[in-house]
Amino acid sequence: MKKLLTLLTTVVLMLSFVACGGRDKVDISTAKNIHDLKGASIAAQSATFHLEVLSQIDGVKISDYEDFPALLIALNSGVIDGYVAEEPTAYAECLRNPNLAYLPFVNNDTGFTAGPTDTGIAIAFKTGSSMVQPVNQILATINESTKKKLMEQAVEMSINKNSALNEELALISSNTNTSNGTLKIAMECGYDPFNWTQTSNVNGAVPIANGTTGSTLYANGYDVQIAKYVAAELGMALEIHQYEWNSLIPAVQMGSVDGIIAGMSPTAEREAEVDFTDCYYLSNLVVIYKKAN
């Protein structure tokens, strides 16, 4: 279904572009701060803080898309001049596509005004869950150098998803006891380098538990490795469940899964719906653009 929706999005974007006879693109490649984007058409993913921060720029033309594949299609089709992303996501995407680059804005300096609850990434549990405190204790054991190294590995793995790393993963638990049950974690499985889908279990990928019958797909990425470590330290087996972004919080609220590890920031709006752990990663917001031909 997601592939069908992405295909339909592609067709709609292409038809819209042709019907409008193209548009005057704005070259944002020399922008030094977010206010230099004035007049440009900049997009972000629906229902995210990425979309909210665009209101900080006067005169920018704002649009939103369901997911990052749709944003990439819009950019390559010339419908938008750029879109907002976390810096690791932008870095990975630009490595895959040499025609793309990103503006290395710095939050609260040359970039968007944002606090740690806006750009930090945390694990979400159902309101009142007893999991928050023990998981916080586990997250506190992961030092910054390990987080940095793991993200570097996640970016490398996302470029060649079914190729083995030539080194051990930066974050591995030594605990093999899973007698405390199963930890069911939800994510999009489509937000490189935080989480993605691949066809093999290379580099410690985890089967997607609610995948299509008859074909086994695997999830991997920074979020997956964090989920594996947390589950192992809790003495639990891990299950990864794939959901659309807007369905992640409802899945936790209904008890379909135990938690969300999906590059999700603990914004005030979300904290009214779920409980968050401490942040397990702090990122920077940048804007991806297409290089001039």
VEXVO-601701 format. One record per residue (C-alpha): residue number from 1; x negated, y negated, z. Coordinates in nm, 4 decimals. Example, Ala and Ser with C-alpha at 12.3 -4.5 7.8 and 13.67 -1.06 7.14 Angstrom:
residues 2
 pos        x        y        z
   1  -1.2300   0.4500   0.7800
   2  -1.3670   0.1060   0.7140
This chain:
residues 293
 pos        x        y        z
   1   0.0000   0.0000   0.0000
   2  -0.2789  -0.2446   0.0884
   3  -0.4514  -0.1773  -0.2450
   4  -0.1210  -0.2385  -0.4254
   5  -0.0691  -0.5672  -0.2410
   6  -0.4232  -0.6762  -0.3249
   7  -0.3647  -0.5895  -0.6916
   8  -0.0400  -0.7876  -0.6946
   9  -0.2204  -1.0796  -0.5313
  10  -0.4818  -1.0670  -0.8064
  11  -0.2180  -1.0808  -1.0770
  12  -0.0296  -1.3668  -0.9096
  13  -0.3470  -1.5703  -0.8644
  14  -0.4533  -1.5189  -1.2239
  15  -0.1093  -1.6113  -1.3572
  16  -0.0966  -1.9194  -1.1355
  17  -0.4370  -2.0287  -1.2555
  18  -0.3442  -1.9842  -1.6217
  19  -0.0021  -2.1450  -1.5803
  20  -0.1555  -2.4580  -1.4309
  21  -0.4060  -2.4773  -1.7139
  22  -0.6861  -2.4592  -1.4622
  23  -0.7651  -2.7363  -1.2140
  24  -1.0378  -2.9845  -1.1396
  25  -1.2803  -2.8004  -0.9172
  26  -1.4656  -2.9813  -0.6431
  27  -1.8353  -2.9054  -0.6037
  28  -1.8927  -2.8554  -0.2313
  29  -2.2415  -2.7054  -0.2615
  30  -2.4128  -3.0235  -0.1348
  31  -2.1835  -3.0774   0.1649
  32  -2.3808  -3.1550   0.4804
  33  -2.0866  -3.1502   0.7211
  34  -1.7203  -3.0530   0.7141
  35  -1.6062  -3.4074   0.6309
  36  -1.7908  -3.3842   0.2989
  37  -1.5243  -3.1303   0.1986
  38  -1.2618  -3.4036   0.1608
  39  -1.0611  -3.3547  -0.1585
  40  -1.1582  -2.9901  -0.1953
  41  -0.9218  -2.6933  -0.1843
  42  -1.0275  -2.4823   0.1148
  43  -0.8487  -2.1700   0.2347
  44  -0.8521  -1.9352   0.5309
  45  -0.6908  -1.6132   0.6453
  46  -0.3313  -1.6442   0.7641
  47  -0.2613  -1.6512   1.1395
  48  -0.6244  -1.7138   1.2374
  49  -0.8215  -1.9923   1.4023
  50  -1.0019  -2.0256   1.0684
  51  -0.6823  -2.1713   0.9256
  52  -0.6227  -2.3985   1.2242
  53  -0.9638  -2.5673   1.2035
  54  -0.8994  -2.6903   0.8503
  55  -0.6679  -2.9516   1.0022
  56  -0.9856  -3.1167   1.1347
  57  -1.0712  -3.2379   0.7825
  58  -0.8813  -3.5343   0.6373
  59  -0.7831  -3.4945   0.2743
  60  -0.8610  -3.1259   0.2310
  61  -0.6108  -2.9137   0.0409
  62  -0.5262  -2.6224   0.2707
  63  -0.3996  -2.2786   0.1691
  64  -0.3908  -1.9408   0.3390
  65  -0.4171  -1.5809   0.2231
  66  -0.3332  -1.2491   0.3850
  67  -0.6866  -1.1109   0.4004
  68  -1.0455  -1.1614   0.2898
  69  -1.0157  -0.9648  -0.0374
  70  -0.7377  -1.2058  -0.1405
  71  -0.9529  -1.5054  -0.0409
  72  -1.2407  -1.3719  -0.2483
  73  -1.0123  -1.3233  -0.5491
  74  -0.8847  -1.6801  -0.5145
  75  -1.2404  -1.8155  -0.4964
  76  -1.3657  -1.6180  -0.7958
  77  -1.0545  -1.7138  -0.9953
  78  -1.1141  -2.0826  -0.9324
  79  -0.7908  -2.1324  -0.7394
  80  -0.9833  -2.2589  -0.4334
  81  -1.3213  -2.4228  -0.3855
  82  -1.4113  -2.2329  -0.0713
  83  -1.2849  -2.0472   0.2319
  84  -1.3678  -2.0310   0.6014
  85  -1.5412  -1.7233   0.7438
  86  -1.7537  -1.6130   1.0341
  87  -2.1217  -1.6517   0.9456
  88  -2.2018  -1.2756   0.9553
  89  -1.9118  -1.2135   0.7162
  90  -2.0315  -1.4877   0.4835
  91  -2.3900  -1.3613   0.4948
  92  -2.2850  -1.0073   0.4036
  93  -2.0536  -1.1250   0.1250
  94  -2.3230  -1.3447  -0.0282
  95  -2.5746  -1.0593  -0.0206
  96  -2.3264  -0.8466  -0.2147
  97  -2.2454  -1.1224  -0.4625
  98  -2.5351  -1.3452  -0.5754
  99  -2.2840  -1.5859  -0.7347
 100  -2.1663  -1.6854  -0.3864
 101  -2.3275  -1.8937  -0.1147
 102  -2.2133  -2.0515   0.2091
 103  -2.2492  -2.3868   0.3807
 104  -2.4372  -2.3241   0.7080
 105  -2.2374  -2.5629   0.9206
 106  -2.2941  -2.5529   1.2981
 107  -1.9964  -2.5544   1.5328
 108  -1.9566  -2.8850   1.7213
 109  -2.2424  -3.0419   1.5236
 110  -2.2095  -3.0454   1.1451
 111  -1.9241  -2.7975   1.1527
 112  -1.5855  -2.7425   1.3071
 113  -1.5063  -2.8366   1.6655
 114  -1.4628  -2.5025   1.8367
 115  -1.5165  -2.3489   2.1763
 116  -1.6208  -1.9949   2.2740
 117  -1.2577  -1.8854   2.3050
 118  -1.2084  -1.9924   1.9433
 119  -1.5131  -1.8323   1.7832
 120  -1.6071  -1.5741   2.0444
 121  -1.4899  -1.2196   1.9840
 122  -1.3329  -1.0093   2.2584
 123  -1.1440  -0.6853   2.3139
 124  -0.7682  -0.7146   2.3609
 125  -0.5556  -0.4928   2.5859
 126  -0.1900  -0.4930   2.6801
 127  -0.0998  -0.7580   2.9386
 128  -0.1670  -0.6250   3.2867
 129  -0.3952  -0.3455   3.1639
 130  -0.6398  -0.2037   3.4169
 131  -0.8964  -0.1589   3.1364
 132  -1.0227  -0.5168   3.1299
 133  -1.2430  -0.5046   3.4398
 134  -1.4252  -0.1757   3.3689
 135  -1.4764  -0.2721   3.0057
 136  -1.6190  -0.6096   3.1126
 137  -1.8691  -0.4241   3.3285
 138  -1.9723  -0.2177   3.0266
 139  -1.9995  -0.5184   2.7940
 140  -2.2213  -0.6931   3.0503
 141  -2.4839  -0.4205   3.0014
 142  -2.5320  -0.5112   2.6327
 143  -2.8025  -0.7782   2.6076
 144  -2.8210  -1.0489   2.3412
 145  -3.1139  -0.8932   2.1566
 146  -2.9185  -0.5691   2.1187
 147  -2.6148  -0.7603   1.9877
 148  -2.8315  -0.9438   1.7360
 149  -3.0007  -0.6246   1.6173
 150  -2.6691  -0.4405   1.5908
 151  -2.5224  -0.7203   1.3788
 152  -2.8266  -0.7115   1.1504
 153  -2.7723  -0.3367   1.1092
 154  -2.4003  -0.3854   1.0506
 155  -2.4727  -0.6309   0.7694
 156  -2.7200  -0.3871   0.6130
 157  -2.4750  -0.0986   0.6421
 158  -2.1941  -0.3052   0.4904
 159  -2.3945  -0.3631   0.1730
 160  -2.4446   0.0100   0.1096
 161  -2.1650   0.1669   0.3089
 162  -2.2492   0.5315   0.2408
 163  -2.6278   0.5047   0.2643
 164  -2.8082   0.6037   0.5828
 165  -3.0071   0.3505   0.7811
 166  -3.3761   0.4244   0.8181
 167  -3.3606   0.3596   1.1908
 168  -3.1502   0.4461   1.4942
 169  -2.8507   0.2290   1.5703
 170  -2.9271  -0.0435   1.8237
 171  -2.6381   0.0528   2.0546
 172  -2.5880   0.4181   2.1513
 173  -2.4496   0.5587   2.4751
 174  -2.6177   0.8611   2.6312
 175  -2.2897   0.9729   2.7914
 176  -2.1288   1.2658   2.6087
 177  -1.8560   1.3396   2.8638
 178  -1.5076   1.2704   2.7198
 179  -1.3001   1.4180   3.0034
 180  -1.1192   1.0885   3.0704
 181  -0.8983   1.1148   2.7651
 182  -0.8837   0.9236   2.4361
 183  -0.9279   0.5524   2.3771
 184  -0.7152   0.4419   2.0815
 185  -0.8501   0.1274   1.9203
 186  -0.6895  -0.0756   1.6407
 187  -0.8679  -0.2793   1.3738
 188  -0.8206  -0.3834   1.0110
 189  -1.1029  -0.1658   0.8764
 190  -1.1524  -0.4373   0.6167
 191  -1.3523  -0.7246   0.7682
 192  -1.7221  -0.6751   0.6893
 193  -1.9550  -0.6648   0.8750
 194  -1.7317  -0.6328   1.1808
 195  -1.5266  -0.3407   1.0498
 196  -1.4723  -0.1693   0.7178
 197  -1.3671   0.1549   0.5480
 198  -1.6049   0.4075   0.3924
 199  -1.5793   0.7576   0.2503
 200  -1.8375   0.9378   0.4663
 201  -1.9362   0.9618   0.8322
 202  -2.2874   0.8269   0.7674
 203  -2.4341   0.5882   1.0267
 204  -2.1984   0.7044   1.2990
 205  -1.8741   0.6145   1.1218
 206  -1.5492   0.7255   1.2894
 207  -1.2528   0.8918   1.1113
 208  -0.9475   0.6704   1.0742
 209  -0.6882   0.8578   1.2779
 210  -0.3797   0.7217   1.1012
 211  -0.5203   0.7452   0.7509
 212  -0.3493   0.8902   0.4443
 213  -0.2759   1.2617   0.4679
 214  -0.5087   1.4690   0.2544
 215  -0.7960   1.2208   0.2386
 216  -1.0298   1.1395   0.5257
 217  -1.1608   0.7857   0.5416
 218  -1.3963   0.6487   0.8031
 219  -1.4347   0.3170   0.9821
 220  -1.7680   0.1572   1.0579
 221  -1.9161  -0.1801   1.1427
 222  -2.0139  -0.3884   1.4428
 223  -1.6708  -0.3468   1.6027
 224  -1.6752   0.0287   1.5526
 225  -2.0141   0.0649   1.7204
 226  -1.8965  -0.1496   2.0125
 227  -1.5841   0.0668   2.0373
 228  -1.7944   0.3848   2.0353
 229  -2.0180   0.2558   2.3108
 230  -1.7300   0.1387   2.5304
 231  -1.5379   0.4644   2.4878
 232  -1.8458   0.6740   2.5643
 233  -1.9308   0.4727   2.8749
 234  -1.5710   0.5163   2.9922
 235  -1.6045   0.8932   2.9428
 236  -1.3424   0.8896   2.6670
 237  -1.3138   1.0105   2.3096
 238  -1.2573   0.7370   2.0498
 239  -0.9812   0.7112   1.7905
 240  -0.9752   0.4319   1.5316
 241  -0.6360   0.3225   1.3966
 242  -0.6021   0.0954   1.0960
 243  -0.3488  -0.1912   1.1019
 244  -0.2847  -0.5082   0.9056
 245  -0.4045  -0.8165   1.0953
 246  -0.0582  -0.9370   1.1916
 247   0.0307  -0.5912   1.3250
 248  -0.2642  -0.5560   1.5642
 249  -0.1161  -0.7323   1.8682
 250   0.2297  -0.5740   1.8249
 251   0.0606  -0.2312   1.8120
 252  -0.0965  -0.2947   2.1547
 253   0.2202  -0.4416   2.2989
 254   0.4225  -0.1374   2.1894
 255   0.1641   0.1054   2.3257
 256   0.0803   0.2562   1.9878
 257  -0.2877   0.1914   2.0677
 258  -0.4798   0.1017   2.3819
 259  -0.6749  -0.1948   2.2534
 260  -0.7953  -0.4107   1.9662
 261  -1.1594  -0.4452   1.8627
 262  -1.1297  -0.6354   1.5377
 263  -1.3307  -0.9558   1.5361
 264  -1.0482  -1.1194   1.7329
 265  -1.1010  -1.4450   1.9214
 266  -0.9320  -1.4875   2.2627
 267  -0.7391  -1.8037   2.1741
 268  -0.4818  -1.9474   2.4134
 269  -0.1978  -1.8392   2.1862
 270  -0.3172  -1.4795   2.1846
 271  -0.3889  -1.4783   2.5581
 272  -0.0183  -1.5398   2.6065
 273   0.0461  -1.2054   2.4352
 274  -0.2418  -0.9797   2.5450
 275  -0.5268  -0.9668   2.7983
 276  -0.8833  -1.0166   2.6733
 277  -1.2186  -0.8993   2.7995
 278  -1.5259  -1.1192   2.8034
 279  -1.6620  -1.1935   2.4561
 280  -1.8877  -0.9303   2.3041
 281  -2.0059  -1.1587   2.0218
 282  -2.0268  -1.5356   1.9600
 283  -2.0168  -1.6532   1.6002
 284  -2.0297  -1.9653   1.3855
 285  -1.7719  -2.0836   1.1297
 286  -1.8977  -2.1532   0.7781
 287  -1.7474  -2.2075   0.4335
 288  -1.8124  -1.9711   0.1415
 289  -1.8239  -2.1216  -0.2079
 290  -1.8963  -2.0099  -0.5631
 291  -2.2183  -2.1309  -0.7190
 292  -2.1976  -2.3387  -1.0370
 293  -2.2590  -2.1439  -1.3572
